[in-house]
Structure formats: C-alpha cells, structure tokens
C-alpha cells in the first residue's frame, strides 16, 4: 500500500523516512519529492509498504509524530485525477 507523507522538513532524507516507517514493517520504497533543479525537498514524499495492515499501523503510529521538527501528515496515497492536460 502506498502512503503519502506530507509536512516534511526540507532536510528530511529518504533514509530518515525509511527508518521511521521500518518500525512498522517492511518498506518496499521511499521517495522524498525534490525540485529537479535545486534539489530542495518539496515537503512531501511517498512510502510503499507491502502489507495493508502494516501500512495502516504506520499511518496510525506516525501521523502527527515529529520528524526533524515538523509533525508528519501520513495518509493513503490517492491516484492523480485528470489526464495530464489537453491533447492536441
């Protein structure tokens, strides 16, 4: 199950996010979204965990928990709405 993690501090790394979520089970992948040019964090990322129950446990345990001075916002990731623009 993929989780959306918001309100990340700019200095938060993939490794720090992985460590926080590993306490709840296996972590398949972690990605802190960064600006392509500056490399600065956009303040959110995604964590993919294989089991639904461990994902729900991670949401319950980490939502609101402090990481690098900011409370995390953890929710189930939602698919993008729309098709990415007008076709020509």
DRENLUMKOL-263112 format. One line per field, with one value per residue (C-alpha): residue in one letter; x, y, z. Coordinates in Angstrom, 3 decimals. Layout:
residuo A ...
c1 X ...
c2 Y ...
c3 Z ...
# end
This chain:
residuo X X X X X X X X X X X X X X X X X X X X X X X X X X X X X X X X X X X X X X X X X X X X X X X X X X X X X X X X X X X X X X X X X X X X X X X X X X X X X X X X X X X X X X X X
c1 0.000 1.398 1.321 1.531 3.720 3.323 4.729 8.313 11.115 13.361 16.318 14.416 16.109 14.850 16.933 15.293 11.825 12.717 13.956 10.731 8.492 10.597 9.481 6.063 7.227 8.882 9.388 9.466 10.365 10.642 10.814 11.070 9.975 12.557 12.759 14.526 16.778 17.530 17.270 15.298 12.546 9.007 7.836 6.212 7.034 5.743 6.364 5.343 4.767 3.676 1.053 -2.157 -2.188 1.382 0.598 -2.435 -0.327 2.311 -0.362 -1.757 1.665 3.359 0.598 1.322 4.675 7.600 10.373 13.082 10.964 7.738 4.685 4.206 0.955 0.510 -2.388 -3.157 -1.850 -4.537 -4.226 -3.955 -7.173 -7.317 -5.279 -2.355 -3.556 -5.281 -4.405 -3.688
c2 0.000 3.390 6.158 9.907 11.637 15.396 18.251 17.024 19.296 20.404 18.416 15.098 12.310 9.052 7.197 9.038 8.337 4.671 4.366 5.868 3.515 0.341 0.187 -0.835 -3.446 -3.935 -0.864 -1.501 2.014 5.588 8.784 12.324 14.532 17.172 20.101 18.943 21.977 22.973 19.540 21.087 18.940 19.835 18.917 15.600 12.075 8.543 5.310 1.919 -0.954 -4.432 -5.185 -3.239 -3.831 -2.659 0.408 1.194 0.710 3.080 5.682 5.455 5.484 8.193 10.664 13.737 12.376 14.788 14.222 16.880 19.388 19.009 16.797 14.261 14.002 10.377 9.238 6.623 7.879 8.781 8.392 11.551 12.995 14.046 13.033 15.405 18.140 18.778 16.634 18.343
c3 0.000 -0.958 1.629 1.108 3.689 3.950 6.009 5.655 6.804 3.911 5.257 5.582 3.618 2.133 4.737 7.657 6.290 5.748 9.341 10.712 8.710 9.191 12.810 11.428 8.909 5.545 3.383 -0.373 -1.461 -0.216 -2.252 -0.914 -3.821 -4.695 -7.094 -10.264 -10.474 -6.883 -5.250 -2.386 -0.877 -1.930 1.583 0.740 -0.305 -0.720 1.155 -0.233 2.202 1.015 3.661 4.178 7.950 8.461 6.322 8.476 11.614 10.213 9.433 12.958 14.596 12.549 11.691 13.813 15.033 14.929 12.373 12.077 13.979 11.971 12.619 9.826 7.906 6.773 4.569 1.955 -1.390 -3.913 -7.678 -9.724 -11.068 -14.687 -17.652 -17.507 -19.817 -23.111 -26.114 -29.398
# end
